[in-house]
């Protein structure tokens, strides 16, 4: 059975899609690639169709999402990353049923941190927050440290720092940015998998199995 990471949160612009695609890109950039699918659930977002180190599937409608998940969960060697849209009860229901880990991204602002505190309290105890696009410069990071401290240390991952070309991950410049993003994406993917209790080697299909998802 496939394993599932759900990227959730009811605030738009908090970095959910970026986090989902980063995790998938990281898995596809490992020395032993983990077959990964990002399921796009936001009706306002167009699923990517360009060639990537992971697959993207359309789950923007309730029926489409359920059909996607029924198919994907049957695949033995696969990581599914649910790119959860804001305020989508049907996505929340899937998350509650199948996710190995719910991941709640938030950015360095008072509004994002406050919303993350509220959302995290409503999620399973295993859910964790992910500080996204965090300042890399020490002085800037110090100024926003208070937003990190609003969430319990045991329920948040280390901040994912701002890096150049991050915005290209979701656009047409993916191919040009893929190499530069590979190393930080690998680090994030391994951090998330470890928190979910998933050994990436368990998701790597034996060579004779061929491609996990067409």
C-alpha positions as CSV (number, residue, x, y, z in Angstrom):
1,X,0.0,0.0,0.0
2,X,1.2,3.5,-0.8
3,X,2.2,5.9,1.9
4,X,0.7,9.3,2.2
5,X,1.9,12.8,3.2
6,X,-0.9,15.4,3.4
7,X,0.1,19.0,3.1
8,X,-2.8,20.9,4.8
9,X,-4.0,24.2,6.2
10,X,-7.0,26.5,5.7
11,X,-5.0,29.6,4.8
12,X,-4.1,30.4,1.2
13,X,-0.6,31.4,0.3
14,X,1.1,29.6,3.2
15,X,3.3,27.5,1.0
16,X,1.3,24.3,0.7
17,X,1.9,23.7,-3.0
18,X,5.5,24.7,-2.7
19,X,6.1,22.3,0.2
20,X,4.2,19.4,-1.6
21,X,6.3,19.8,-4.8
22,X,9.5,20.2,-2.9
23,X,9.0,16.9,-1.0
24,X,8.2,15.2,-4.3
25,X,11.2,16.7,-6.0
26,X,13.4,15.7,-3.1
27,X,12.2,12.1,-3.3
28,X,12.8,12.1,-7.0
29,X,16.3,13.5,-6.5
30,X,17.5,10.8,-4.0
31,X,20.2,8.4,-5.1
32,X,17.6,5.7,-5.0
33,X,14.6,7.5,-6.3
34,X,11.3,7.2,-4.4
35,X,8.4,7.0,-6.9
36,X,6.2,10.0,-5.9
37,X,2.9,11.5,-7.0
38,X,1.6,15.0,-6.1
39,X,-2.2,15.1,-6.1
40,X,-3.4,18.6,-6.9
41,X,-6.6,19.4,-5.0
42,X,-7.0,23.2,-5.4
43,X,-9.6,24.0,-8.0
44,X,-7.8,27.3,-8.8
45,X,-4.6,25.5,-9.7
46,X,-3.7,23.7,-12.9
47,X,-1.9,20.4,-12.4
48,X,1.6,20.5,-13.9
49,X,2.0,18.5,-17.1
50,X,5.8,19.2,-17.8
51,X,8.4,16.5,-17.3
52,X,9.4,16.3,-13.7
53,X,11.2,13.9,-11.3
54,X,7.8,13.0,-9.9
55,X,4.2,12.6,-11.3
56,X,1.3,15.0,-10.8
57,X,-2.3,14.0,-10.8
58,X,-5.6,15.9,-10.8
59,X,-7.7,15.6,-7.7
60,X,-9.4,19.0,-7.9
61,X,-13.0,17.6,-7.7
62,X,-14.3,15.3,-4.9
63,X,-14.9,12.4,-7.3
64,X,-11.5,13.0,-9.0
65,X,-9.7,13.0,-5.7
66,X,-11.4,9.8,-4.5
67,X,-10.7,8.1,-7.8
68,X,-7.1,9.2,-7.6
69,X,-6.6,7.9,-4.1
70,X,-8.3,4.6,-4.7
71,X,-5.9,3.9,-7.6
72,X,-2.8,5.2,-5.9
73,X,-3.3,3.5,-2.6
74,X,-3.1,0.2,-4.3
75,X,0.4,0.8,-5.5
76,X,2.9,-0.9,-3.2
77,X,6.0,1.2,-3.9
78,X,4.8,4.8,-3.9
79,X,4.7,8.0,-1.9
80,X,1.6,10.1,-2.4
81,X,1.8,13.8,-1.5
82,X,-1.7,15.4,-1.2
83,X,-1.4,19.1,-2.0
84,X,-4.3,20.2,0.1
85,X,-6.4,23.2,-0.8
86,X,-7.5,25.7,1.8
87,X,-10.9,25.0,3.5
88,X,-11.7,21.8,1.6
89,X,-13.6,19.4,3.9
90,X,-13.4,16.6,1.4
91,X,-9.7,16.8,1.4
92,X,-9.7,16.9,5.2
93,X,-11.7,13.7,5.2
94,X,-9.2,11.9,3.0
95,X,-6.4,13.2,5.2
96,X,-8.0,11.8,8.3
97,X,-8.5,8.4,6.7
98,X,-5.2,7.7,4.9
99,X,-2.4,10.1,5.7
100,X,0.7,8.9,7.5
101,X,1.5,12.5,8.3
102,X,-0.3,15.8,8.1
103,X,2.1,18.7,7.4
104,X,1.0,22.3,8.0
105,X,3.2,24.9,6.3
106,X,3.3,28.5,7.5
107,X,5.3,31.6,6.6
108,X,7.1,34.1,8.8
109,X,4.2,36.4,9.6
110,X,2.0,36.9,12.6
111,X,-1.1,36.0,10.7
112,X,0.4,32.8,9.3
113,X,1.7,31.7,12.7
114,X,-1.6,32.5,14.5
115,X,-3.5,30.5,11.9
116,X,-1.0,27.6,12.2
117,X,-1.5,27.5,16.0
118,X,-5.3,27.2,15.4
119,X,-5.0,24.6,12.6
120,X,-2.5,22.5,14.5
121,X,-4.8,22.2,17.5
122,X,-7.5,20.8,15.2
123,X,-5.2,18.2,13.5
124,X,-4.1,14.8,14.9
125,X,-1.4,14.8,17.5
126,X,1.1,13.5,15.0
127,X,0.6,16.4,12.7
128,X,3.5,18.9,12.5
129,X,4.0,22.5,11.3
130,X,6.6,23.4,8.7
131,X,8.0,26.9,8.7
132,X,8.4,27.8,5.0
133,X,10.4,30.3,3.1
134,X,12.2,31.3,6.3
135,X,14.9,34.1,6.3
136,X,18.4,32.8,5.7
137,X,20.2,35.8,7.1
138,X,20.7,35.5,10.9
139,X,19.5,39.1,11.7
140,X,16.3,38.5,9.7
141,X,15.8,35.0,11.2
142,X,16.1,36.6,14.7
143,X,13.4,39.1,14.0
144,X,10.9,36.3,13.1
145,X,12.0,33.8,15.8
146,X,8.9,34.7,17.8
147,X,6.7,33.2,15.2
148,X,8.5,29.9,15.5
149,X,8.1,30.0,19.3
150,X,4.3,30.4,19.0
151,X,4.2,26.6,18.1
152,X,5.5,23.8,20.4
153,X,9.0,22.7,19.4
154,X,7.9,19.1,19.4
155,X,5.2,19.9,16.8
156,X,7.2,21.7,14.2
157,X,10.0,20.8,11.8
158,X,13.2,22.9,11.3
159,X,12.5,26.0,9.2
160,X,12.9,25.5,5.4
161,X,15.0,28.6,4.5
162,X,14.3,30.9,1.6
163,X,16.4,29.8,-1.5
164,X,16.7,31.3,-4.9
165,X,14.7,29.7,-7.7
166,X,12.1,28.4,-5.2
167,X,9.3,30.0,-7.1
168,X,10.4,28.2,-10.3
169,X,9.4,24.9,-8.8
170,X,5.7,25.6,-9.6
171,X,6.3,27.2,-12.9
172,X,7.6,26.6,-16.4
173,X,11.2,27.1,-15.3
174,X,11.2,23.8,-13.3
175,X,13.8,22.1,-15.6
176,X,16.2,25.0,-15.2
177,X,15.8,25.1,-11.4
178,X,15.7,21.3,-10.8
179,X,19.4,20.9,-10.1
180,X,19.7,23.9,-7.8
181,X,16.7,22.8,-5.8
182,X,17.6,19.1,-5.5
183,X,19.8,19.3,-2.4
184,X,17.5,21.4,-0.2
185,X,14.5,19.4,-1.5
186,X,16.2,16.1,-0.6
187,X,16.9,17.4,2.9
188,X,13.2,18.3,3.4
189,X,12.0,15.1,2.0
190,X,14.1,13.0,4.3
191,X,13.1,15.1,7.3
192,X,9.4,14.7,6.5
193,X,9.7,10.9,5.8
194,X,11.6,10.4,9.1
195,X,8.8,12.3,11.0
196,X,6.2,10.1,9.3
197,X,8.1,6.9,10.3
198,X,8.7,6.1,6.6
199,X,12.0,4.5,5.5
200,X,12.6,5.8,1.9
201,X,14.2,2.5,1.0
202,X,10.9,0.7,1.7
203,X,9.3,2.7,-1.1
204,X,12.0,2.0,-3.7
205,X,10.7,-0.8,-6.0
206,X,12.9,-3.7,-6.9
207,X,14.5,-3.2,-10.3
208,X,12.5,-5.9,-12.0
209,X,9.2,-4.1,-11.0
210,X,9.6,-1.3,-13.4
211,X,7.6,1.9,-13.1
212,X,5.2,2.1,-10.2
213,X,2.8,4.5,-11.7
214,X,2.2,5.2,-15.4
